[in-house]
Amino acid sequence: MRLGGGQIKERGYVPPTGKVNLSTVGRLFKLILKKNKWRLSLVLLCILVSTLATLASTLFTKTLLDDYVVPMLSQASPDYSPLAVALVKLAAVLIIGTGASYLHSIMTVYISQGTLKTLRHNLFEHMERLPLSYFDGRSHGDIMSVYTNDVDTLRQVIGQTIPRLFQSVVTIVSTFVSMLVLSLPLSLVSVVMAAVMYFTTKKLGGISRRHFKKRQEMLGKVNGFIEEMVSGQRVVKVYCHEQKAMDQFSKLNESLRQSVYNANKIGNIVMPVNGNIGNLGYVLIATVGAAIALSSLGGWYVCGLNGSALSLGALVAFLTLHKNFTRPVSQISNEVNSILMASVGADRVYEMMDQPKEKDEGKVTLEQTGDCQWCWKTPEGNTIPLKGEVSLSDVDFSYVEGKQVLFDINLTAYPGQKIAFVGGTGAGKTTITNLINRFYEIQDGKITYDGLDIKDIEKDSLRRSLGIVLQETRLFTGSVVDNIRYGRLDATDRECVAAAKRVCADSFIRRLPNGYNTVLEGDGGNLSQGERQLLAIARAAVAAPPVLILDEATSSIDTRTEKLIQQGMDELMKGRTTFVIAHRLSTILNADYIMVMDHGRIIERGKHNELLALKGKYYELFTGNQIV
């Protein structure tokens, strides 16, 4: 739990910047194109058709005034049939444009949701391959924020912003060409006003992105704090920490509010500013255009590319074109917030995706054969019977460079032996078992398994040969039998029940509302800590591994229950190499060897009686009497 109020600089932190990471944007586009090339082509075609249909209706204004309305004003009996035909043609064009617009909307939804599905899948798949050290330095809430908030920012950009940007480009190009055809001087005014809008958007957007990056980071911290408080609610209430928790949350919440305010304060001003610039341009064009149309000026510089003088119909059409020309710039301004949030979200997503996967250069695999139950198979095709001999030679280890936690560890566990580790908190007991699993890599020394360097053993095979019961029990949403089966996914219901009986978990399971089919939620919150740990032991029992690692496996079980399951545990450990980490020294009296650890070193080793005779650290731990 996060009890302090100080600032912690997390690993992988990138200072906020006002620049959009183009490489990240490129990777996102590559993902979109991977499975949607023809769909994107269809979307772009539909956008092109709908944009040209809108442009056609705008240009029809000039035709309507110059070719129909003005001539008919001078006719005594005007003929409306040509106008009716023109209107029918325009209606057909607009219907086609509307259909194209609807089709591209449907397709963009399909593309965006499909892309996000792929992104979440790739993200989760990559996360499952990351080493434990990655999760050690990050809060769970911040990682969850990547899946929810950061991925969600991409939804709007892929589904709305990108199609709008393409539509804006098509609109700008086609409209600008049409404006040049109608009037060169008015086109120049429009370009100047559009340039002013562009530079305004660029300047404000750069400032806004820094705040949006801060916003996403604060959102991750708030989610992380909430996740910690939810999972640690019992501790909060036991120590009457509610008010302190509320005070801490208020500070984080205020920081989030401030970062959101700063981001939107800048981002939301972009559209109004550009809207007023566009209105100013509209007035200037109307004034200049009226002056040109009413004056007797001549020459190419007051005409369009078509060589015609500016007519009333052309001026009205041009004013509409000017709005269509500046609207995409204003629309881009409106999408700035989404683009900035998405670029920050994409940075955080790909920051996680770029984390190096857990390295596995092992080639030796674990197999079951008829000759021996478990065998190591080398790349050369040789088989080595799995006996369970584990040896550590001159092992040094540091979680963080410069802070060594294990020093010159030497021990050998022969097949079927029970090796116990005792010592104070932080002595390095659990660290040794983590190294046997290769959750972390040693800096010096060697660890062998049946004579094989564990670096040569495939990690999945290595861990499949080890059964682990952790002090911190983790249960998953699902039935009781499914949680037991988590130890070996191909285990039958009968095997799961047999494993539960072996560790004396069957009786309490059958008292549950639906027995073995009772669904557990919230990490088994409706069970006692002892019952949860019994399920974890049953999970290890059904796996039936050659080597067992018991990290305080009975620490949360009362003395009576402990005695009941001790026989089952002894049966489970029979013939298996077992490493036991224990604070209850009464549980390891029959250990073959007891390793006494202190500050990362093995300071005493031997059997129970031998260590008592030494009257050293073990004697102090067992008797509670300090030797002077």
BATOR-328496 format. One record per residue: x, y, z of N, C-alpha, C in turn; residue in one letter. Coordinates in steps of 0.1 Angstrom, whole numbers, plus 5000, padded with zeros to 4 digits. Layout:
<atoms>
XYZXYZXYZa...
</atoms>
This chain:
<atoms>
500849885000500050005000500950125000m500450234994501150354994500750445006r501650445016501350515028501950645029l503050675021503650805022502950905012g503351025013502751125004503751184995g504951124995506051184986505851144972g506651204963506651184949507651064946q507250974939508050864935508350864920i509550864916509850864902509950724897k508950684889508850544885509850514874e510250394873511150354862510350364849r511050404838510350424825509650554824g509750644834509050774833509650854822y508850914814509351004803508751144806v509651244807509151384810508151424799p507151504803506151554794506851634783p506351614771506851694759505651744751t505851844744504851904736504751844722g505651754718505751694705505051564704k504351544692503751414690504751314685v504751194691505751094687505351034674n506051074663505651024650505850874648l506950824654507150684653506050594659s505450644670504350584677503150584668t502950704662501750724652501950624641v503150614636503450524624503150384628g503550334640503250204644501750174645r501050274650499550254651498950244637l499350324628498850314614499250184608f500350134611500850004605499849894611k499549904623498549804629497249814623l496749934620495449954614495449894600i496549914592496649874578496749714577l497249654588497649514587496449424582k495249444588494149364584492949444578k493249564574492049654570492349724557n493249674549493649754537492449784528k491749674525490649694515489449774522w489249754535488249834542488649984542r489950004545490350144545490250214531l490550134521490350184507488950224504s488050134509486550164507486150284515l486650304527486350414536486850544529v488050544524488650664517487850694504l487450594497486650614485485250674489l484650624499483350684504483450824509c484550854516484850994520485051084508i485751034498485951114486484651144479l483851044478482551064471481651154479v481551144492480651234500481151374500s482551394500483051524500482851594487t483051524476482751584463481251614461l480451524467478951554466478651684473a479251714485479051834492479551954484t480751934477481352044469480452074457l479851964451478951984440477752074444a477152044456476052124460476452264463s477652294467478052434469478252504456t478852444446479052504433477752524426l476752444430475452464423474852594427f475352654438474752784442475052894431t476352884425476652974415475852954402k475652824399474852794387473352834389t472852814402471452854405471253004403l472153084408471953234407472253284393l473453244387473853304374473053244363d472753114363472053054351470553044352d470053054364468553034366467853154372y468253184384467553294391467653424384v468853474381469053604375468353614361v468553514352467853524339466353514341p465853444350464353434351463753554357m464553644364464053764369463653864357l464353844346464053934334463053874325s462553754328461553684319460153714324q459253744315457853764319457153634323a457453524316456953384319458053294320s458753284331459953194332459553044331p460452974325460352824324461152754335d460352694344461052634356461552484353y461152434342461552294340463052264339s463852354333465352334334465852334348p465252424357465652434371465252304378l464152254375463652124381464552014378a464952004365465851894361467151904369v467752024370468952054377468852014392a467752044398467552014412467451864414l466851784404466751644405468151584404v468951634395470351584394471051604407k470851724413471551764425471151664436l469851634437469251554447469951414446a470051364433470651234431472151234436a472851334434474251344438474251344453v473351424460473351424474472951294481l472051224474471651094479472850994479i473651004468474850914467475850954478i475951084480476951134490476551084504g475151094507474651044520474950894522t474650814511474950674512476450644515g477250714508478750694510479150734524a478550844529478850884543478450784553s477250724551476750624560477650504560y478050454548478850334546480250354553l480850474551482150494557482050504572h480950544577480750554592480650414598s479950324591479850184595481250114595i481950134584483250074582484250114592m484250244596485250294605484950234619t483750214623483450154635483950014636v483849934625484349804624485849804625y486549894617487949904617488549944631i487850044638488350084651488249974661s487049914662486949814672487849684669q487949654657488849544653490349574657g490749694654492049734658492349734673t491349784680491549794695491549654701l490749564695490749424699492149364697k492749384685494049334682495049394692t494949534694495849604703495849544717l494649524722494449474736495049334737r494849254726495349114726496849114726h497449194717498949204716499449254729n498749354735499249414748499249304759l498149234760498049134771499049024768f499148974756500048874753501448914756e501849034753503149084756503349094771h502349144779502449154793502749024800m502048914794502248784800503648734798e504448794789505848754787506848844793r506348944801507249034808507848974821l509049004824509648954837508949014849p509048954860508449004873509049134877l510249164873510849294876510049414871s509449394859508649494854507449534863y506849434869505649464878506049514891f507349484895507849524908507849674909d508149744898508249894899507049974894g505949904893504749974888503549934895r502650034898501349994905500449924895s499649834900498649764892497649854886h497249954893496350054888496850124875g498150164875498750234864498750134852d499050014854499049914843497649894838i496649894847495249884843494850004835m495350124838495050244831495450234817s496550164814496950154800495950074792v495349974798494349894791493049964789y492650054799491350114798491450254792t492050344800492050484796492950514783n494150454783495050484772494550424759d494050294760493550234748492250294743v491450344753490150404749490450544742d491550614745491850734737492050704723t492550584719492750554705491450524698l490450474706489150444699488550564692r488550674698487950794692488750844680q490050834681490950874670490850784658v490850654660490750564649489350564643i488350574651486950574646486450704641g486950814646486450944642487451044636q488551064644489551164640490251134627t490751014625491450984613490550994601i489350944600488450964589488151114587p487951194598487751334596488951404591r490151364595491351434590491451404575l491251284570491251254556490251334548f489051334554487951414548488351564547q489051614558489451754558490451774547s491451684545492451704534491751704520v490851614518490151614505489351734503v488651784514487851904513488752024510t489852034517490752154515491252154501i491752044496492252044482491252074472v490052004472489052014462488452154463s488252204475487652334477488552444473t489852434475490852534472490952544456f490952434450490952434435489752504430v488552474436487352544431487352694434s487952734445488152874449489052944439m490152884435491052944425490352964411l489452874408488652884395487753004396v487253034408486253144409486953274410l487953284419488553414422489953404428s491053454422492353454427492553544439l492153664439492353754451491653704463p490453654462489653604473490253474479l490853394469491553274474492753314482s493453424479494653464486494253504501l493053574502492553604515492253484523v491653384517491353264524492553184529s493653184520494853114524495553184536v495553314536496153394547495453364560v494053364560493353334572493453194577m493553094567493852954571495152934577a496153014572497553004577497553054592a496853164594496753214608496153114617v495053044612494452944620495352824623m496152784613497052674614498152694625y498752814624499852844634499252864648f498052914649497452924662497152784668t496652694660496452564664497752494668t498752504660500052444663500652494676k500552624679501152684691500352634703k499052644703498252604714498352454716l498352374705498452234707499652184713g500852244710502052204717502052224732g501452334736501252364750500352264757i499252234750498152144755498652004757s499551954748499951814748500751784761r501551874766502251854778501351834790r500251904790499251894801498451764799h498251714787497551594784498351474789f499651484787500551374791500451364807k500551484813500451484828499051434832k498051464824496651414828496651264828r497251194817497151044817497950984828q499151044831499950994842499251004855e498551114858497851134870496651034871m496051014860494850924859495350784863l496550744858497150614862497450604877g497950714883498250714897496950704906k495850774901494650774908494050634908v494050564896493550434895494450334903n495750354904496550274912496250284927g495950404931495650424945494350364949f493350374940492050314942492150164943i492950104934493149964934493749914947e494749994952495349954964494449964976e493650064976492650084987491549974987m491149934975490149834974490649694979v491849664974492449534978492949534993s493249654998493649665012492649715022g491449705018490349765026490349715041q490649585043490649535057491749605065r492949615059493949685066493649825069v493049895060492550035062491650045074v490749955075489749965086490349915099k491249815099491849765111492649885118v493349955110494150065116493550205115y492150205113491450325112492150435103c492450385091493250465082492250535072h490950535074490050585065490250735061e490450815072490550955070491950985063q492950915067494250935060494150895045k493450785042493250745029492450845021a491450905027490651005020491451135018m492351165027493251285025494151255014d494751135013495651105002494951104989q493751044989492951044976492651184972f492251274982491951414978493051484971s494351454976495451524970495651474956k495551334954495751284941494651334931l493351334937492251374929492351524925n492851604934493051744931494151764920e495251684921496251684911495751644897s494851544897494251504885493351614879l492551674888491651784884492451894878r493551934884494352044880494952014866q495451884864496051854851495051844840s493851794843492751794833492351944830v492252024840491852164838492852234829y494152214832495252274824495152234810n494952104808494952044795493752104787a492552094793491352144786491352294785n491952364794491952514794492552564781k493652494777494352534765493652474753i493352344754492752274742491352324738g490552364748489252414745489152554739n490252624740490252764735490652764720i491152654715491552654701490452674692v489352604694488152614685487552754685m487252804696486652944696487553044689p488853034692489853134685489753114670v489852984666489852964651488453004645n487352974653486053014648485953164645g486553244654486553394653487453434641n488553364640489453394628488653364615i487953254615487153224603486053324600g485453374611484353474609484953604603n486153634609486853754603487153744589l487653624585487953594571486753604562g485553554568484353564560483953704557y484053794567483753934565484654004555v485953974556486954024547486653984532l486353864531486053814517484853874512i483753884520482553944516482754094511a483554164519483854304516484754314503t485854244502486654244491485854204478v485154094480484454034469483354134464g482654204473481654294469482254414461a483454454466484154564460484554534446a485054404444485454364430484254344421i483154284427481954264418481354394414a481354494423480654624420481454724412l482854704412483754794405483854754391s484454844384484654814369486154774367s486754724377488154674376488254554366l489254544359489454434349490854374351g491154274344492454214344492454074351g493454004348493553864352493553854368w494153954374494353944388493053954397y492053994390490754004398489753894393v490253804384489453694379489853564385c489153464381489553324385490353254374g490653134376491353054366490553034354l489253044355488353034343488353164335n488953264340489053394332487753474333g486753434341485553504342485553604353s484853714351484753814362483953764373a484153824385483453774397481953814396l481053724395479653744394479053734408s477753774409477053764422476953624426l476653534417476553384420477853334425g478953374418480353334421480653374435a480353504439480653554452479953484463l478653454461477853374471478453234472v478853174461479453034461480753044468a481553144465482853154471482853164486f481853244491481653264506481453124512l480553044506480352914511481552824510t482352834499483552764497484552804508l484652934511485552974522485252914535h483952904538483552834551483952684550k483752624538484152484537485652464537n486452574533487852564533488452584547f487852674555488352694569487752604579t486552544575485952454585486852334588r487552264578488452154581489552194590p490052324588491152364597490552384612v489352434612488752454625488352314631s487952224622487652084626488852014632q490052034625491251974630491552034644i491252164645491452224658490652164669s489452124665488452064674488951924678n489651864669490151724671491551724678e492051844681493451854687493451774700v492451804709492351734722492451584720n491651534711491651384709492951334703s493551414694494851374688495851374699i495951474707496951484718496751374728l495551354733495351244742495651114737m495351084724495650964717497150944715a497851054712499251034710499951004724s499451064734499951034748499650884751v498350854749497850714752498650614744g498950644731499650544723501150534728a501650654732503050644738503050554750d502050564759502050474771501850324767r500950304757500750164753501950104747v502650184738503850124732505050124741y505050214751506050204761506050074768e504850024771504649884777504949784767m504549794754504849704744506349684741m507049794743508549794740509349744752d508749714763509549654774510049514769q511349484772511849354768511249244774p510949134767510249014772511248944781k510648854789511548764797512348674788e513648684790514548604781514548454785k514548374775514548234777515348164766d516648134769517548074759517647924762e516847874771516947734774516447644763g517147524761516747434751516347294756k516647274769516247144775514847154779v514047044776512647044779512246934788t511146944794510646844804509546754797l509746624798508746534792508446414801e507346354799506946234806507046114796q507646014801507845894792507445774800t507545654792507145534799508345484807g509545514803510745464810510845534824d510645654825510645724838509545834838c509045864849507845944850508146084844q509346144848509746274843511146264838w511346324826512746324821513046464814c514346494815514846614808515246564794w514846644784515246604770516146714765k517446684761518346774756518146804741t518746904736518546934721519146824713p520146744718520746634711519846514711e518746514719517846404719518046304731g519046344739519246254751518246284762n517946184770517046194781517746174794t517446264804518046254817516946244827i516946134835515846124845515746244854p514546294857514446404867514446344881l515446374888515646324902515246434912k515446554909515146664919516346714927g517546694921518746744928518946894924e518946984933519047124930520347174938v521147244931522447294937522647444934s523047524944523447654942524947674946l525747724937527147734939527647884938s528147934949528648074949527748174943d526448174946525448254940525448394947v525548504939525348634943524148694935d523448784942522248834935521848974940f521349064931520949194934519649224926s518549264933517349314926517649434918y518349524925518749654919520249664920v520849704909522349714908522849804919e523949754926524549824936523949794950g522849714951522249674964522149524964k523249454968523349314968522449254980q521749154977520849094987521248944991v521948874982522448744985523948744983l524648674992526148674991526648524992f527248484982528048354982527148234988d526048214982525148104986525547974980i525847874989526147744985525347644992n524547564985523747454991523447354980l523147234984522747124975521547054982t520447034975519346964979519346834971a519546724977519546594970518146544969y517846454959516546404957515846354969p514646404972513846354983514046434996g515046514996515446585008514446705011q514346745024513546855028514546965033k514647075026515547175030514747295035i515047345047514247455053515147575054a514447695052515147825053514447895065f515247945074514748025085515648145086v515048245093515748375094514748485095g515348605098514448715100513948775086g512948865087512448925075513548995067t513548975054514549035046515948965046g515948845051517148765052517548705038a516548695029516848635016516248505013g515348455022514848325021513948305008k513048395006512148384994512948414982t513948504983514748534971515448404965t515848314974516548194969515548114960i514348094965513348024958512948094945t512948224945512648294933513748274922n514948254927516048234917516048094912l515547994920515347854915514347854904i513347934905512247944895512748034883n513848094884514348194874513348304871r512748344882511948474881512948594880f514148574885515148674883516448604880y517448674874518648614869519748654879e520648554883521648584892522848654885i523548734893524648814888525948724888q526048634897527348554897526948414903d527748314900527548184905526848094895g526247984900525547884891524547814899k523447784893522347704898522147584889i522147464894522047344886520847264891t520247194881519047104884519346974877y519546874886519946744880521246754872d522146834876523346854869523346954857g522146994853521947084842521847234847l522547324841522447464844521047504841d520347574851518947604849518847704837i519947774834519847864822519647784809k520047664809519947574797518547504797d517747524807516447454808515347564803i514447524795513347604790512547644803e512247774804511647824816510247764819k509447734809508147674811508347534816d509347464811509647324816510247334830s511047424833511647444847510547464857l509647554854508547594863507547484864r507347414853506347304854506847194863r508147184865508647074874508647124889s508247244891508247294905506847334910l506447274921505147314927505347414938g504647524937504847634947503547674954i503747684967502647744976503147864982v502547984978503048104983502348144996l503048235004502448285016501248375012q501348445002500248534997499448454987e498248404991497448324983496648404972t496648354960495948424950494948324943r493648354945492648274939491948354927l491348284918490848344906489348324905f488648414898487248404896486948274889t486048194895485748064890485347974901g485047844898484647754908485847704916s485547644927486547594936487447484929v486747394922487447284915488347344904v487847454897488747514887489947584893d489847634905490947694912491947594916n491547474920492447364923493047314910i492247304899492747254886493847354880r493947474885494847564880496347514882y496547414891497847354893498147264881g497147204875497347124863496047124855r496147194844494847214836494147094831l494946984829494346864824493846764835d493946814847493446724858491946704858a491546584861490046554861489446604875t488146614875487446654888487846554899d487946424895488246324906489646344911r490546384903491946414907491946534916e491146634913491146754921490546734935c489546644935488846614948489846534956v490646434950491646354957492746444963a493146544955494146644960493646714972a492346754972491746834983491646744995a491346624994491246525005492646505011k493646495003495046475007495446585017r495046705014495546815023494446865032v493446775034492346805044491546935040c491346955028490547075023489147025020a488946895018487646845013486446875022d486746865035485546885045485047035044s485847135044485347265044484747305030f485347245019484847265006483347215005i483147095010481747035009480747115017r481247195027480247275035479947405027r480547435017480247555009478947545002l478247644998476847644993476747544981p477647534972477647444961478847354960n479447334972480547234972481747284963g482147184955483347214946482947304935y481647324932481147404921480847544926n481147574939480947714944481847804937t481247914932482048014924482648114934v483948134932484748224941484948354933l484748464940484948604934485648684943e486348794938487048884947488148814954g488948724947490048654953489648574965d488448514964487948424975487748494987g487148624986486948704998485948645008g485148555004484148495013484748375021n486048345018486648235026487648295036l487948215046488948255056490348245049s491248315056492648305050493148165050q492848095061493247955062492647865051g491347885048490747815037491247845024e491647965022492248005009493547945007r494347935018495647875017495547725015q494547665021494247515019494047485004l493247574997493047564983494347574975l495247664979496547684973497347554974a497247494986498047374988497447254980i496147254979495447154971495847174956a496047294952496447324938497847274935r498747284945500047224944500047074944a499147024952499046874953498546814940a497646874933497146814921498146824910v499046924911500146934901501146814902a501246764914502146654917503546674911a504246784914505546814908506646734915p507746724908508946654914509546734925p509446864924510046954935509047044940v509047064953508047154960508747274966l508147384965508547504972507447554981i507547554994506547595003506947725010l506347835006506747965013505747995023d506047955036505047985047503647925043e503747795039502447735033501347715044a501747715057500747695067500747815077t501247925072501248045081499948095086s498848075077497548125080496648015085s497147905089496247795093496447775108i495347755115495447745130496147615133d496547605146497347495150496647355148t495347355151494547235150494547185135r494247285126494147255112495547215107t496547275112497947245108498247105111e497847055123498146915126497446815117k496146855113495346775105496046755091l496546865086497146855072498546825072i499246815083500646785083500946645077q500046555081500246415076500046415060q499046495056498846505041500046575034g500546675041501746745035502946655035m503146575046504246485046504146385034d502846335032502646245021502946305008e502546435007502746514994504246524992l505046545003506446575001507346445000m506746335003507446205003508046184989k509346154988509946124975510246254967g509846364972510046494964511046584972r511946644964512746744969511946864973t512046914986511147014991511947124997t511647254993512247375000511147435008f511447455021510447515030510947645036v510147745035510447875042509447875053i509947885065509047885077509447975088a508448045094508648115106508248025118h507347935116506947835126507947725126r508947735134510047635134509547495138l508347485144507847355147507547275135s507347335124506947265111508147205104t509347245108510547195101511547115109i511047065120511946985129512446865123l511746805113512146685106512846715093n513246845091513946875078515346805078a515746775066517046715064518146815067d517946935063518847045065518147175068y518547245077517947375080519047485077i518747575068519647685065519247805072m520047855081519747975089520348095081v519548195078519948305069519948435077m520848525074520948655080521548755070d520848855066521348955057521948895045h521248805039521648745026522748645026g523048595038524148495039523548375047r524148255044523848135052524848135063i524348155075525348165086525348035094i524347955093524347825100523647725091e524047595092523347495085523447355093r522447275092522447145098521047105102g521046985110519746945115519347015127k518046995131517547075142518347055155h518646935159519446915171520846965170n521446955158522847005156522847155158e521847225152521847375153521547415168l520647345175520447375189521747365197l522547265194523747245201524747355199a524647415187525547525184525247655193l524047665197523547775205523947915199k523547915186523848035178522448105174g522348145162521148225157519948135158k520048005153518947915153518447895167y519347875177518947855191518147975196y518548095192517848215196516448215190e516348185177515048185170514148075176l514647965180513847855184513347875199f514347915207514047925221513548065226t513848165217513548305221514548355231g515548285234516548325244517848385237n518148505239519248565233520548515239q521548475231522848435237523748555239i524248565250525148685253526548645251v
</atoms>
